[in-house]
Amino acid sequence: MKRRKLNAINHLILLLICCLGFGSAANSQKVIDKIVAQIGDEIILLSDIQAQRLNLIQNGEEGDQQTDCGILEDFLFEKLLVNQAKIDSVDVPDEMVNQEMERRIQHIASQIGSIEQLEEFYGKPVAKIKAEFFEMIKKRMLAEKMQDVITENVNITPKEVEKFYNALPADSIPDINAKLKLAQIVFYPKLSDADKEASQSKLADIREEIVNNEISFSSAASIYSDDPGSRGDGGNLGWQTRGNMVPEFEAALFNLKEPNQISEVFETQYGFHIVQLIERKGDNYKSRHILITPKISRSAMTKASNAIDSLYRQIRLGNITFTEAARRFSDDENSKYNGGQIVNPYSGDYYWDINNINEIDPQMSQIAQTMQVGDISSPGLYINYMEQNKQGIRIVKLLSRTEPHVANLNTDRQLIEMAAMAKKKQRVIDKWIAQKINANFILIDQEYQDLCSFKYNWLKK
C-alpha cells in the first residue's frame, strides 16, 4: 500500500475515534476479548484498548504497558462523561451525529483519493462503515457536550491571561508557525432546466424497469446510482431513525405503506431519488435508494469560468474591490458576507496554520505557496470536499501572512487566552471527576489496578 494511503487510513482511525484498520489486524491475531473496566452501564473492552494502541503504533508512537494505562484512563473519563450525560438527560440529536460522520468521511475520502478507494481498503460500503461507527461517534459527541456543560460557566479575565503567560517558563512558550489569512470568490456552475430534466427522466426510466421486473432495485442501484456510499451495497442505507435524512427523503419514505414499495421520483439538494422501503418499525426504518445527480454541462462550466474571469479582470483593473466583489457575486455562502474571508473551522478565526491547511483544503495549500500578500490567484477549478465534492471556479486573495515567532501577548493573545482558559477548565473538570467517582459504580480489572498509576483515584470509596 502506498504511504499516502496508509497515512490517510491512520488519520481516519483518529477521526472515527477507534479502529477502522483494526478489523484486518484482528483477523490475523486471535484475541479473546473481555471487559477491562465499567462505569455505570458503560463498558471498556480489551479490544478498545488494543485498537487505540495499534493506532498509536501505526502513527509512529511507542506502544507499551503505560501506553495502555493512559488509553484506559482516557476511556474511563469518556465513559464517566457519557454515563453522567444519561443521568442528566444531556443528548446529541442523531441528525448532528450523521452530519459529523458525513463530514469526517468526506474529509478522509478527499485525503485517500475517493469514496471508492476508502470502500476498497475497508472492504465495506460507506453505508456500513457509518452504521458501525455511529454509536461510537455519538458517544464521543455526547462526552464532549457533557464536558461543555460542566465548564459552561467558566470565564477568564485579561489579568488572569497575563498572569498565566508570565508564569510560563521561557522554554515552554510555544513557537508559532507562519499563518495565512485568505479570502475567496467562488462561482458554481448553474444547472439548466435541461440538465435537471435529463436526470429526472433517466431515473423515471430506471424506476419503470424496476416496477416491470426487468431489473431488481439493488442491481439498478449498483449500476446507476450516483451515491458512492450505498451503491456498492445495492443502494442499502441500513437502519435509520426519523430525522436522520433530509425532509424530502423522509417525506417520500414515510408515504410508503408496504415493504418493497417504491416511491415516485423526488428531488433533494443532492439530486433526484427513488426510495424503496424494506422495513419500518415506528420511527425507525430500513431502505434502499437510487440517486441520480444532475451533471453540470460543459457549457455551464464554461459560462461560470467566463463570468469569474471577467470579474477577476475588473478587480485587477481596480473597478471593484475583492471584498465588494465577494459580497455581491460569490456563491460561497460561508465566506461571501465576510468579504470572502474564510473561517478556519478548527480555530474559529480567520488564520490558517501554513503547516496544516493542506488537511482542510489541499488546493488552497498549493495556491498559497506561490503567493505574496495582496496577490490574487487566477481563476482555477475548485472542489469543495465539504459539500459532496461540489465543483466550481474560484479566485483566492492572500490577505496576510505572519512570520514564525515565539508566542507573545501582543500578536497571539487569543491563543494564549485559549491555553489559559483550557487550564482553568481543567481544574473544574478535575474537581468534577473527583466528585463523580464517589457517586458512580466503577469497576476496573485487577490486572490494570496492579499495573497502572492513574492520575485520578478511580476506585476511591
C-alpha positions in Angstrom: 0.0 0.0 0.0 1.3 3.5 -0.8 2.4 5.6 2.1 -0.1 8.3 1.4 -3.0 5.8 1.7 -1.6 4.4 4.9 -1.3 7.9 6.5 -4.9 8.6 5.4 -6.2 5.5 6.9 -4.4 6.2 10.2 -5.9 9.7 10.1 -9.3 8.1 9.6 -8.8 5.9 12.6 -8.3 9.0 14.7 -11.3 10.8 13.2 -13.6 7.9 13.5 -12.4 7.5 17.1 -11.3 3.9 17.1 -10.2 1.1 14.9 -11.0 1.5 11.3 -8.0 -0.6 10.4 -8.1 -2.8 13.5 -10.5 -5.3 11.9 -7.9 -6.5 9.5 -5.3 -6.8 12.2 -7.7 -8.7 14.4 -8.2 -11.4 11.7 -4.5 -12.3 12.0 -4.3 -12.1 15.8 -6.8 -14.1 17.6 -7.8 -12.1 20.7 -10.0 -13.2 23.5 -12.0 -10.0 24.3 -13.0 -9.1 27.8 -14.4 -6.3 29.9 -11.5 -4.3 31.3 -13.5 -1.6 33.1 -17.0 -0.4 33.6 -18.7 2.8 34.7 -22.4 2.6 35.3 -23.7 0.8 32.2 -20.7 1.9 30.1 -18.1 -0.8 29.5 -14.5 -0.6 28.2 -13.3 -3.7 26.3 -9.8 -5.1 25.9 -10.2 -4.7 22.1 -10.9 -1.0 22.6 -7.5 -0.5 24.2 -5.7 -2.7 21.7 -7.3 -0.8 18.8 -6.2 2.5 20.1 -2.7 1.2 20.8 -2.5 -0.1 17.3 -3.5 3.3 16.0 -0.7 5.0 18.0 1.9 2.5 16.8 0.8 3.0 13.2 1.4 6.7 13.8 4.9 6.2 15.0 4.4 6.2 18.7 5.5 3.7 21.3 3.0 1.1 22.5 3.8 -0.4 25.9 2.1 -1.1 29.2 2.0 2.5 30.3 0.5 3.4 26.9 -2.3 1.0 27.7 -2.8 2.7 31.1 -3.1 6.1 29.5 -5.6 4.8 26.9 -7.6 3.2 29.6 -7.8 6.4 31.7 -8.9 8.4 28.7 -11.7 5.8 28.1 -12.6 6.0 31.8 -13.0 9.8 31.6 -15.1 9.5 28.4 -17.3 6.8 29.9 -17.8 8.8 33.1 -19.0 11.8 30.9 -21.3 9.6 28.9 -22.8 7.9 31.9 -23.4 11.3 33.6 -24.9 12.7 30.4 -27.5 9.9 30.5 -28.3 10.7 34.1 -28.6 14.4 33.4 -30.6 13.9 30.2 -28.0 15.5 28.0 -28.4 14.4 24.4 -27.0 14.8 20.9 -29.5 14.5 18.1 -28.9 11.7 15.6 -29.0 14.3 12.8 -26.0 16.0 14.2 -24.2 12.7 14.6 -24.9 11.9 10.9 -23.7 15.3 9.8 -20.5 14.9 11.8 -20.0 11.4 10.4 -20.5 12.6 6.8 -18.1 15.5 7.3 -15.4 13.1 8.6 -15.9 10.5 5.9 -15.8 13.2 3.1 -12.7 14.7 4.5 -10.8 11.4 4.7 -12.1 10.4 1.3 -10.5 13.5 -0.1 -7.3 12.6 1.6 -7.2 8.9 0.5 -8.4 9.7 -3.0 -12.1 8.9 -3.2 -15.0 7.2 -1.5 -14.4 4.2 -3.8 -10.8 3.8 -2.6 -11.9 4.1 1.0 -14.5 1.4 0.5 -11.9 -0.8 -1.3 -9.5 -0.5 1.5 -12.0 -1.2 4.2 -13.9 -3.9 2.2 -17.3 -2.4 3.0 -19.6 0.2 1.5 -19.6 3.6 3.3 -23.2 3.0 4.5 -21.9 0.0 6.5 -18.9 1.9 7.8 -21.2 4.7 9.0 -23.5 2.2 10.7 -20.7 0.5 12.5 -19.2 3.8 13.9 -22.5 5.7 14.5 -22.7 4.8 18.2 -19.0 5.4 18.8 -19.3 8.9 17.2 -22.5 9.6 19.1 -20.9 8.7 22.5 -17.8 10.8 21.7 -20.0 13.8 20.8 -22.1 13.1 23.9 -19.0 13.2 26.1 -17.8 16.4 24.5 -21.3 18.0 25.1 -21.3 16.9 28.7 -17.8 18.4 29.2 -19.1 21.6 27.7 -22.0 21.6 30.2 -19.6 21.1 33.1 -17.4 24.1 32.1 -20.1 26.4 30.5 -19.8 28.9 33.4 -16.0 29.2 33.3 -14.8 32.6 32.3 -11.3 34.2 32.3 -10.2 37.8 32.8 -7.4 39.7 31.0 -5.5 39.8 34.2 -5.7 36.0 34.5 -4.4 35.6 31.0 -1.4 37.8 31.6 -0.7 36.0 34.9 -0.9 32.7 33.1 1.5 33.8 30.4 4.0 35.5 32.8 4.1 32.3 34.8 5.2 30.1 31.8 8.8 29.0 31.8 10.7 30.6 28.9 11.4 27.2 27.3 7.7 26.1 27.4 6.4 29.1 25.5 5.4 27.7 22.1 6.8 28.6 18.7 4.0 29.8 16.4 4.1 28.7 12.7 3.5 31.1 9.9 -0.2 31.7 9.5 -2.2 32.9 6.5 -5.4 34.9 6.2 -7.2 34.2 2.9 -10.3 35.2 1.0 -12.0 33.6 -1.9 -14.7 34.2 -4.5 -16.4 31.1 -5.8 -18.7 30.6 -8.8 -20.6 27.4 -9.0 -22.0 26.4 -12.5 -25.7 26.7 -12.7 -27.7 23.7 -13.6 -30.0 24.3 -16.5 -33.6 23.0 -16.6 -32.5 20.7 -19.4 -29.7 19.2 -17.1 -32.3 18.5 -14.4 -34.9 17.2 -16.8 -32.4 14.7 -18.3 -31.6 13.3 -14.8 -35.2 13.1 -13.8 -36.1 11.4 -17.0 -33.3 8.9 -16.6 -34.4 8.0 -13.1 -38.0 7.7 -14.2 -36.9 5.2 -16.9 -34.9 3.2 -14.3 -37.9 3.1 -12.0 -40.2 1.8 -14.8 -37.7 -1.0 -15.5 -37.7 -2.0 -11.8 -41.5 -1.8 -11.5 -41.8 -4.0 -14.6 -39.4 -6.6 -13.1 -36.9 -6.0 -15.8 -34.2 -5.4 -13.2 -34.1 -5.6 -9.4 -33.8 -2.4 -7.3 -30.5 -3.4 -5.8 -29.0 -4.3 -9.2 -30.2 -0.9 -10.7 -28.7 0.9 -7.7 -25.4 -0.9 -8.2 -25.3 0.0 -11.9 -26.8 3.5 -12.0 -26.8 5.2 -8.6 -24.5 8.3 -8.1 -24.4 7.7 -4.3 -20.9 6.1 -3.7 -21.9 5.4 0.0 -24.7 3.0 -0.8 -24.1 2.0 -4.5 -21.8 -0.9 -3.6 -24.5 -2.4 -1.4 -27.4 -2.2 -3.8 -28.5 1.2 -2.5 -29.0 -0.1 1.0 -28.9 2.7 3.6 -29.3 0.4 6.6 -31.4 1.2 9.6 -32.1 4.9 10.1 -34.2 7.0 12.5 -36.7 9.7 11.5 -34.8 13.0 11.4 -31.5 11.5 10.1 -32.3 12.2 6.4 -33.2 15.4 4.6 -37.0 16.2 4.9 -37.8 15.5 1.2 -36.3 12.0 1.5 -38.2 11.1 4.7 -41.5 12.6 3.3 -41.2 10.2 0.3 -40.2 7.3 2.6 -43.0 7.7 5.1 -45.6 7.8 2.3 -44.7 4.2 1.5 -47.0 1.9 3.4 -45.8 -1.6 2.5 -42.3 -3.3 2.3 -40.7 -3.3 -1.2 -43.0 -0.4 -2.3 -41.1 2.2 -4.4 -41.6 5.9 -4.3 -42.1 8.2 -7.3 -39.1 10.3 -8.4 -38.4 13.2 -6.0 -35.8 15.9 -5.7 -33.5 16.9 -2.8 -30.4 19.1 -2.6 -28.3 16.1 -3.8 -30.3 15.3 -6.9 -33.2 13.0 -7.9 -34.1 9.9 -5.9 -36.3 6.9 -5.8 -36.5 5.0 -2.5 -37.7 1.5 -1.6 -39.0 0.7 1.8 -37.5 -2.5 3.2 -38.8 -2.5 6.7 -40.2 0.0 9.2 -40.6 -0.1 13.0 -42.2 3.1 14.3 -39.8 5.9 13.5 -37.0 3.5 12.6 -36.8 2.3 9.0 -34.6 0.4 6.6 -34.5 1.4 3.0 -32.5 1.5 -0.2 -32.4 4.3 -2.8 -31.1 5.3 -6.1 -29.6 8.8 -6.6 -29.1 10.4 -10.0 -27.2 13.7 -9.7 -27.7 16.2 -12.5 -24.4 16.6 -14.4 -23.0 20.0 -14.9 -22.7 20.5 -18.7 -19.5 21.8 -20.2 -21.3 24.9 -21.4 -22.4 25.7 -17.8 -18.8 25.2 -16.5 -17.6 27.4 -19.4 -20.2 30.1 -18.6 -19.1 30.1 -14.9 -15.4 30.3 -15.9 -16.0 33.2 -18.3 -18.0 35.1 -15.6 -15.4 34.8 -12.9 -12.7 35.6 -15.4 -14.5 38.8 -16.3 -14.9 39.7 -12.6 -11.2 38.9 -12.0 -10.2 41.4 -14.7 -12.4 44.0 -13.1 -10.8 43.5 -9.7 -7.3 43.7 -11.2 -8.3 46.9 -13.0 -9.5 48.4 -9.8 -13.1 48.8 -10.9 -14.3 46.8 -7.9 -12.6 45.7 -4.7 -12.2 42.0 -3.9 -14.3 42.5 -0.8 -17.2 44.1 -2.6 -17.0 41.5 -5.4 -17.2 38.6 -2.9 -20.2 40.2 -1.1 -22.1 40.8 -4.4 -21.2 37.8 -6.5 -19.6 34.9 -4.7 -21.7 31.7 -4.4 -19.9 30.6 -1.2 -22.4 31.3 1.5 -19.9 30.7 4.2 -17.5 33.5 3.2 -19.2 36.0 0.9 -20.7 38.0 3.8 -17.2 38.3 5.3 -15.9 39.9 2.1 -14.7 36.4 1.1 -12.6 35.8 4.2 -12.5 32.1 5.0 -13.0 31.0 8.6 -10.8 28.2 9.9 -13.3 25.6 11.2 -10.9 24.4 13.8 -9.7 27.6 15.4 -12.8 29.7 14.7 -10.8 32.6 13.4 -9.5 33.8 10.0 -6.0 32.4 10.4 -4.7 29.2 8.9 -1.6 27.4 10.0 0.6 27.1 6.9 1.6 23.6 8.0 -1.9 22.1 8.3 -4.0 24.0 5.7 -3.4 21.1 3.4 -5.5 18.8 5.6 -8.5 21.1 5.1 -8.1 22.4 1.6 -5.3 20.8 -0.4 -5.9 23.1 -3.4 -5.7 26.2 -1.2 -2.4 25.0 0.2 -0.9 24.7 -3.3 -2.2 28.1 -4.4 -1.0 29.9 -1.2 2.6 28.6 -1.5 3.3 30.8 -4.6 1.5 34.0 -3.5 2.7 37.2 -1.9 0.5 39.3 0.4 -2.1 41.1 -1.7 -1.8 38.7 -4.7 -4.9 37.4 -6.3 -4.8 34.0 -8.0 -6.0 33.5 -11.5 -9.3 31.6 -11.8 -9.0 27.9 -11.2 -11.0 24.7 -10.7 -12.3 24.3 -7.1 -13.6 21.1 -5.5 -15.5 21.7 -2.3 -14.8 18.5 -0.4 -17.1 19.6 2.5 -20.1 19.7 0.2 -20.2 16.4 -1.7 -17.2 17.3 -3.8 -19.1 20.2 -5.4 -17.2 21.6 -8.4 -16.8 25.3 -9.1 -14.3 28.0 -10.2 -12.6 30.3 -7.7 -10.1 33.1 -7.2 -8.1 33.5 -4.0 -6.6 36.5 -2.3 -3.8 36.3 0.2 -4.7 38.9 2.8 -1.8 38.5 5.3 1.0 36.2 6.3 2.6 36.1 9.8 6.2 35.2 10.3 7.2 32.3 12.6 7.8 33.5 16.1 7.6 32.8 19.8 4.1 33.3 21.2 3.5 36.7 22.8 0.6 38.7 24.3 0.7 41.3 21.5 0.2 39.1 18.5 -1.0 35.8 20.0 -3.3 36.9 22.8 -6.2 34.8 21.5 -4.0 31.6 21.5 -2.7 32.4 25.0 -6.1 33.1 26.3 -7.3 29.7 24.9 -4.5 28.0 26.7 -5.2 29.8 30.0 -8.9 29.0 29.7 -8.1 25.4 29.0 -6.1 25.2 32.2 -8.8 26.8 34.2 -11.4 24.5 32.7 -9.2 21.5 33.5 -9.2 22.5 37.2 -13.0 22.4 37.1 -13.0 19.1 35.3 -10.6 17.6 37.9 -12.9 18.7 40.7 -15.9 17.3 38.9 -14.2 13.9 38.3 -13.3 13.6 42.0 -16.9 14.2 42.9 -18.4 11.8 40.4 -16.0 8.9 41.1 -17.6 8.6 44.5 -21.1 8.8 43.0 -20.8 6.1 40.3 -20.3 2.4 40.1 -16.8 1.8 38.8 -15.1 -1.5 38.1 -11.5 -1.9 36.8 -9.9 -5.3 36.0 -7.4 -6.3 38.7 -4.6 -6.6 36.2 -4.9 -2.9 35.4 -5.3 -2.0 39.0 -1.9 -3.6 39.7 -0.3 -2.3 36.5 -1.4 1.3 36.3 -0.7 4.5 38.2 -3.7 6.7 37.2 -3.9 10.4 37.5 -7.3 10.1 39.2 -8.2 7.7 42.0 -10.9 5.8 40.1 -11.5 3.3 42.8 -11.8 5.8 45.7 -14.6 4.9 48.1 
